[in-house]
Amino acid sequence: MNATGTGRPRDPRIDTDVLAVTRAMLVESGWEQLSMRAIATRSGVSRASITRRWPSKAHLVLDAILGATPDLTPFEGTDREGWIRWVVTGSAELFSRPEVRAATPGLLAAIRDHDDLRTALWRGFSGPSTQLFGGADSGESSTATAVLVLAAGAALFTSLIAVEDDTPELRAKILELLMPVARSEPEKD
């Protein structure tokens, strides 16, 4: 059954095909040349089917590169040090993916202009992961948020601007600078 419980069930193959085509087209032609019409044509899915699922190109691209929900499995069973290690490593891995590199400049502009998209992205992806930093009731949400912003911001910056400095050595240094947070006493927000 579909999300509203009425009508025909959604065909999951459509989502899979459209998301795969979106990723491929981002790498091949970039954000500027990507259109819902071109994605529909290449995936063999009607444009109406696509716009029922994703209200804009930005929504579709975000789903294609991040998924509908965050993958929290890397955080399962980790301590604070493991959490920080994964945020630094995972952010660098995310921003080094070709489809993410191709989408990021256009997505930044779209997110700037669409507060609903920005809010959903931030709350949907930062909230669940920051709760795992020290446990949901630890009172450390501001510390976790700061670490997430620093690690993801560094990964974004190096992937777009400081490309020649985006090295394993720099990522190790960023991790070294953030690790004292893991060893500090938990603070109450």
Secondary structure, DSSP 8 states (H G I E B T S, - for coil): --TTS-SS---HHHHHHHHHHHHHHHHHHHHHH--HHHHHHHHT--HHHHHHH-SSHHHHHHHHHH-SS---GGGTT--HHHHHHHHHHHHHHHHHSHHHHHHHHHHHHHHHH-HHHHHHHHHHHHHHHHHTTT-TTSS-HHHHHHHHHHHHHHHHHHHHT-GGG-SHHHHHHHHHHHHHHHHS-----
